[in-house]
Amino acid sequence: MNHSRDEWSAVKRAIEQAVPFYQPISEAISLGLAGTLRRRAIRRIESSRKDWVLDSGTGPGVSSRMMLEDNFELVIGLDPSLVLLRYAKVRLTDSFYPVLGVAENLPFRNESIAAAITCFSLRDVRDRARSIAEFARVIIQKGRLEIVDIGKPDSPFFQGLISIYIVLVMPIVARVLIGRRTRGNPFRMIIPTFFHIPTNQNLARLTEGEFGSVESHEFLFGGLVIVDALRGDDEHS
């Protein structure tokens, strides 16, 4: 299920509102795993340090900063929010190249990107299947896509458990940590996005259909997921 335009716009505004405290609260509500999983994904594409790599849905630039600290030289930060791109660019080095755009229509030539990551952002796109197809189009043969995101377990029991955490527990934790820094709770945006995402197995299958080779790794009973995709020789050639 994909987002409506109104839902997508509301998610974008919420992320913009959360920018000043996005990273520490994301780390807290992921039970300390958000940064660890981002770094794990980045390690998978380290062979592309000197090539063009894409951070899709870069937001305030958390993953891009990690890549630059790991000596990546050509990092493209793609995001539909000019506010977030400006925030990231001010705080990052000249090796960070902000691009305004969406994953469903990547403004890059076929096979022009060595590798791509999308961390806690694929769930927010309006058309997930089209976005993954676009990643496969622009990534070179034998290039990698790393998806890090909130997961939806295939087991009904664990899916219910994660739903309780996201709907009832997570908003309270985020609100307490936000304190008086802003009105409202922008992290409630995660609730509707969770109900739109496919199960972890279906996400892996969707990605495999475009890339050919996929490994899926679950954490916190499937509440967080990494999909490692390697683009085959004959995909999109």
Number of C-alpha atoms within 10 A of each C-alpha: 11 18 19 12 10 9 15 17 15 14 22 20 14 18 19 19 19 19 17 14 13 18 15 16 20 18 14 15 20 16 10 13 16 22 18 11 19 24 15 13 24 23 12 15 20 16 13 19 19 13 16 18 28 25 26 28 27 27 29 26 26 17 25 29 19 15 24 18 12 14 13 23 19 19 25 20 25 26 24 19 21 16 17 23 22 14 16 23 17 10 12 16 15 12 15 23 19 20 19 15 17 17 24 17 12 18 14 13 10 16 17 15 23 22 32 27 27 22 25 23 20 22 24 23 21 21 16 22 16 15 20 22 19 20 29 30 23 22 28 22 22 17 23 28 28 24 27 24 22 27 26 28 25 14 13 10 11 16 18 13 15 23 19 12 16 21 15 13 13 19 20 17 14 19 19 11 15 21 11 9 11 13 10 13 17 23 24 19 19 19 16 16 21 19 14 15 21 19 18 25 15 13 20 22 17 18 28 20 15 23 29 17 17 20 14 15 13 16 14 14 16 21 21 22 24 24 22 22 25 24 25 19 13 10 16 18 10
